[in-house]
Amino acid sequence: MQSETYSVVRYVLKTLSLNFSIGQLPILRDVSVEFRTGRFTALVGANGSGKSTLLRCLMGIAPAQAGRVLLDETPLSGLKPRQVACRMAYLPQTNVCPDHLTVGELVELAGFARTGLFGSVSNAARAQFRSALHTVGLDGAEATQVAKLSGGQRQRAFIAMVLAQDTPLLMMDEPVNHLDLKYQYAVLDLVRRLVTEQGKTLIMVLHDLNLALSYADDVVVLKEGRVLTQGPVRNVLDASTVAQAFGVEAEMRQLGDRLVCLPKGTRMVRRP
């Protein structure tokens, strides 16, 4: 499912020796990572390794105490919020909205990233909103309240809001974590197509290594706030890396065209 390797490598986003702490507690330590344009990069690591914090630092939501974030070689700290919003869109781990808000109203919120709260919505923007709903399979749902959607539909509605912002770079924090199996694959199929067919650059926090192996082009593995390793997902995610990052023995197997990670857990005694 991965896209083809580009002959010319360009990095749309970089961090240089990034450090972030909460009080006296260090969360990110000397993090230097590079994200290739037009690629799907997965951020993986154990709980507390700094994945979500790194994503927030990349957006400028959590300003780092030391180091730099470069967006197209420009320091992120030197860009205005609206300039960032025109180039990067962010889907946080937890999404809430008022119960009365409709799907159409939710998606229209994306326009405020470009125009501000008091800006008007153009016809072209409304066409972009409709296109976003079509992309996620929610045509005709504009008048439906978000609170009445199923879990999978609700997540797709929030993804439509992010798509309606119409940025080349998308960041998503565990967008499939609370979805059942069917909708996990539906959402990941959708965002994979955005990378492959529309050339979007996607950075996503994922917990499931097998989803990362199936969908991502590249991976950044974090451990205790540091970058353990980074690079093409099939080159980087091996048994040794899994053991170091998660403290779990695992076996990597090739099943058809898929590489899968099989942790060696405790044997279960099954009742006859």
ZIWOZI-V797852 format. One record per pair of residues at least 24 apart in sequence whose C-alpha atoms are under 6 Angstrom apart, sorted by sequence separation. I is the first residue (numbers start at 1). J is the second residue. If there is no record, write none. Layout:
BEGIN
i=I j=J
i=I j=J
END
This chain:
BEGIN
i=11 j=35
i=12 j=36
i=11 j=36
i=12 j=37
i=10 j=36
i=11 j=37
i=10 j=37
i=133 j=160
i=85 j=113
i=132 j=160
i=132 j=163
i=152 j=183
i=169 j=200
i=171 j=202
i=173 j=204
i=174 j=205
i=82 j=114
i=132 j=164
i=168 j=200
i=169 j=201
i=170 j=202
i=171 j=203
i=172 j=204
i=173 j=205
i=174 j=206
i=169 j=202
i=171 j=204
i=129 j=164
i=128 j=164
i=104 j=142
i=103 j=142
i=102 j=143
i=103 j=144
i=102 j=144
i=103 j=145
i=102 j=145
i=103 j=146
i=20 j=64
i=101 j=145
i=102 j=146
i=19 j=64
i=20 j=65
i=19 j=65
i=19 j=66
i=18 j=66
i=99 j=147
i=18 j=67
i=17 j=67
i=210 j=260
i=16 j=67
i=110 j=161
i=16 j=68
i=15 j=68
i=15 j=69
i=107 j=161
i=110 j=164
i=14 j=69
i=110 j=165
i=14 j=70
i=13 j=70
i=13 j=71
i=12 j=71
i=12 j=72
i=89 j=162
i=88 j=167
i=87 j=167
i=93 j=173
i=86 j=167
i=87 j=168
i=88 j=169
i=89 j=170
i=90 j=171
i=91 j=172
i=92 j=173
i=93 j=174
i=88 j=170
i=90 j=172
i=38 j=199
i=42 j=203
i=43 j=204
i=38 j=200
i=39 j=201
i=40 j=202
i=41 j=203
i=42 j=204
i=43 j=205
i=44 j=206
i=38 j=201
i=40 j=203
i=42 j=205
i=37 j=201
i=49 j=222
i=42 j=216
i=49 j=223
i=41 j=216
i=49 j=224
i=50 j=225
i=40 j=216
i=41 j=217
i=43 j=219
i=45 j=221
i=49 j=225
i=40 j=217
i=41 j=218
i=42 j=219
i=43 j=220
i=44 j=221
i=45 j=222
i=41 j=219
i=3 j=196
i=31 j=226
i=29 j=225
i=28 j=225
i=29 j=226
i=27 j=225
i=46 j=246
i=2 j=215
i=1 j=215
i=2 j=217
END
